[in-house]
C-alpha cells in the first residue's frame, strides 16, 4: 500500500485518513527524504495506530512535495485522446522537453498569468519522482520500475499557448513561475503498487466544470519505456521529476482540417493572427478568478494523490 507524504514549512508528514503525523527526519530535500525511508515508515506506523490524535490535514499548509532545484522533464502528446485533439494522425514519435524547476509551486498556490500571456491552458499530468539514479544508457523494463521510481505526484503542466505556438518554444511557455503546481501528496510506492498504475484516473475541472478525465490506459508511451527513451540522452537523479503527458480536454485544440490547410498557405504572422482571433472565442482558456481542481487516484483509492485546487490570478 502506498504511503502519502505531505510537506509543509515545518517539515514532512505522513497522511492517513485526513490526519497527519510528523516524520522525525533531518531531510530538507525530497532526495534526502527518500534516503530516510525508515523515518517515513515509523511515522506511518504511528499514523495507523494514532487514529484521531494526529494533526488534521486541513490545518496544514501544503507545499510542493518535490523540492527544487531539480530536473523537471515532460513528455509531449502522450495520450491518444490528446493526440486526437491536437490533430495528430499516425504514429507519434516520443518527444521530451524540459521545464524550469522554478515553475514548481504548491498544490493550492495561485497560478499567475504573465501580462503578455492571453491564452493560458491547463494540463493535468502524473509526475514520476525518481528514487534512484537513472544513468545514460539505462534500459528499464516494467518489473524494474520500483528500482527507479520512488513515488508519484499530481501536477499541472500550465501552458502559455500563444508563446508556445508562435515561438515554437516549449521551455519558455511552460516555465513561468507557478506553471507547475505539484502535490499535495508524494505517494511513496511499494513494489506491489506498480501493477495498479494503469488504473489511475486523471481528472481536471475548471470552476466545477469537467474538462479532462482519462486513465493511464490512454497513455501512448508508458513509464518504463519513457525512462528508457529518456536515458538515451538524459540522466536523472533521486528527487527529479518526470511529467508523463496529459489527456485530451485541454482548451487548445487543432483547427478543422480545411481551416488548417488554408492557414498553411498564409504567411506565419497572418496565420497566427487568424488562429488566435478564432481562439479568442474559446471560453475554456483560464482567466483571473478561475479555480482549477485536479485529482489522480485509482478507483479503490489504493493510490490517491490528493486534490489540487489552484486559483488563477493575473500578475500584479
N, C-alpha and C positions, 0 to 999 in steps of 0.2 A: 504494500500500500504506500502511495506517495506521501511525502511529508511537506506541508506548506510552511514556508518561511516568509516572514514579513520583516521589513527593515524600517526603522524609524530613526530620528536624530539621536535617540537614546541607545540604540543598538539593534540586535536581532532577536526575533521572537518566533516560536513555533505556534501555529494556529491549529486548534481543534474545536469544532462546533462553536464558532463565533467567540471563543475565548483564546487568549494568548498567554504563553509562558516565556519569560525571558531566557535566552540562551546565554549561558555563562561562558563567554568566549572573549578573547582579546582581538578577534578578527575585525578588521576595518573594511577590507575589500571583499567582494564576492569570492575571489580566488582564495583568499585566506580562510573564509568560512568553509569552503569546500574541503580544505585540508583538515578542518576541525570537525569532522562528521560525528565523532563520538560525543562532543558537546551538544550537537543537534539531536542525537538520539537520546541523550539524557534528558534534555528539555521535553522531547516528545513523550518519553515515558512519564515524566511529571505531568504533562498536559493531559494524558489519558486518565491518570488517577485523580487529578486535582478537581475535575468537574467544574462546578460553579465558582471555585475560588480563583480561577485565572482572571486576567485582566480582560475586560470586554474589548473586542477588536474595534468596535465603534468608537472607543475612546482614544485610539492610536492614530496618529497622522502618518500614513504610509508614504515612504519614499520609494523610488525605483529600487527593486532588489538587485539590479545589475548596477554595480558601481562603475564609475568612469575615472580615468580614461581606460578604454578597452577598444578592441576591434569590433566594429558593427558592420556586418556583411549582410546583403539581402539578395534574394532570388527574384528575378523578374518574370512575370507571366508564368506562374507555376500552378495554376488551377485551370482546368478545362473550361469552367464557366467564365472565368476572367478572360481567357483566350478568345472565346466567342464574343464577349462584349467588346474586346479590343480589335476585332476584325481579323484575327489570325486564322489561317486555314493551313492544313497540312501539318507536317512535323515542326515543332517549335524548338530551336536549339537552346539548351540550358544556358542561362545568362546570369551573371552576378554583378553587383555593384556595391560600392562602399557608401556608408553614411558616417558623418562625423559623430563621434561619441558625445560631443557637446549638445547633440539634439535630444539625448535621452532625458526624459523628465518623469515625474511621479505619476501614479495612476489617477490622481484627482487634480493635478495641476492644470492650469489654463493652457490651451493651445493658442499661441499668439500668432496672428496673421500679420506678416510684414506689410507695410503701407503699399508697396508696389505689387503685391500679390492679389489678384482679383478672383482666381479660380482655385480655391482651397478644397482638397479632396481627402478622403479617409480611406484606409486600407487595414482592416483587422488582420493580424498575422500571428501565427505561432512562432515564438522565439525559442531556439535551442541554446542552452547555456552550456558551454564546454566545461568538462570536468578534468580533462587530461590534454596534454599537448597533441596536436594533430600535425605531424611533420610533413614536409613536402614529399609527395610520392605515396602517402598512406592510401591503402585500399580498405574501405570499410564495408564489410558485409552486414546484413541485417543482425545476425547474432552478436556482432561486435559493437553495436550501438551503445550498450551500457558501459563499455570501456572508455568511451569518448564523451558522451553526453551525460552531464550530471543532472540536468533538470530542464524544466520548461517555464516560459513566461508568456503572458499575454502582452502583445504590442500593437501599436497602431502606426503604420508607416504613412504619416501625414505627408501630403504632396502638394507642391505649388505647381499646378498643371501648366500655367502659362509660361513659367520658367522652364519646366521640363520639356515641353513640346517645341517652343520657339528656339531654344538654345541647344536642344538635344542633351541637356545637362541634368543627369540624374543626381549627381553628387550635390550640387547646389540646391536643386528643387526639393530635396528630401532631408537636408541637413541644417535647416534653420533651427535655432533654439526652440525647444518644446515640440519638435516634429517627430519624436519617437516616445510617446507615452508608454511606460513599461510597468507591469505589475497589475494588481497589488502583490501577488504571491510569486515566489520562486518555488515551484513544485519539484522537490528532490525525488527522483525516481529510484525504485528498486528494480532489479532485472526483470521481475515478473510483471512490471507495469508496462514495459515496452510493447508487448503484443497488443495492447489496447489503444495504441496511438491512433490508428485509423478510425476509431470510434469518436475521437474528439470532434466536437461541433463548434464551429466558429460563428458567432452571431454579432452583428453590429446594428444599432439603431441610432437615429438622429431625432431628438425631441419625441422619442417614443415610437417613431415610425420605422419599421424594419427595413433595412437596406441590404444586409448581407447575411446569408445563412447556408452554410455548407459544412460537410465533414471532410476529414483528410482523405477520404476515398476519392475525392475530386482532384487530388493533387497529381501533378504530372511527374515530377522528379521527387521521389521520397527521400527522407533524411539520410539514409545510409549512402544512397547514390549521390546525393548532393554533396556530402562531405568528401566522397571520393573524387568527384569532379573538381571541387574547390581545392583539394590538396594537390592538384596538378601544378598550381601556381601560388597558392596562399597557405601559409601555416597559421594555425590558431593555437591559442594558449588557454589555460583554465580561466574562466570568467569572461571570455569573449562570447559574442552573441551573433547567431545566425538567424535572420528573419527568413521564413520559408515560403513567402508569397501570400497572395490574397485571393479570396474567391471573387466571383462575379458580384456585381451590385454596386460598384463604385459609381460616383457621379459621372466620371468620364467614360464615354462610350464612343466607339468608332462611328463615323457618319455612314449613312447608307451608301452602298457601292456606287450608284450613279453619281451621287454628290462627290464621293471620293475621287472618281475618275475625272470629273470636271475640275476639282481642286488641283489635281496633279498637273493640269495644263496651265495653271496660273503661276505668276512669279511668287516666290516664297512669301514676301511681305504681304501681298494681296491675298494669298491663300490663307495665311494665319489670321488676317483681319476678318475675312469672311467666316472662318471657322469659329473664332471667339465671339463674333457677333451672334452666331447661332447658339453658342454655349451660354451667352448671357440670358437666354430664355430658359435655361435649365435650372429648376429650383432646388436641385439636390446638392449643389456646392455649399460649403459651410460658410456661415456668416456669424458675425458677432451676436452673442446671446444663445446660439445653438448649444445643445448638450449632446455629446457623443457617448453612448453607452455600449460597452463591448464585453463579451464573455467568451470563454473557451472551457468546455468541460465534456466529459463522457456522460452518457445518459444516466449511468448508475453513480455518478459523482466519485468514482474511484480516483479520477484525476479531475481536479477543479481548480482553475487558475484564478478564480475570483471575478469580481465585477470592476470594470474600469469606467469611471464617469469623468469626462473632461469637458468643461465649458470652453467655448470658443470666444476669444476676445481680439479686437484689433489692437495693434501696437499703439502705445501712448507716447 
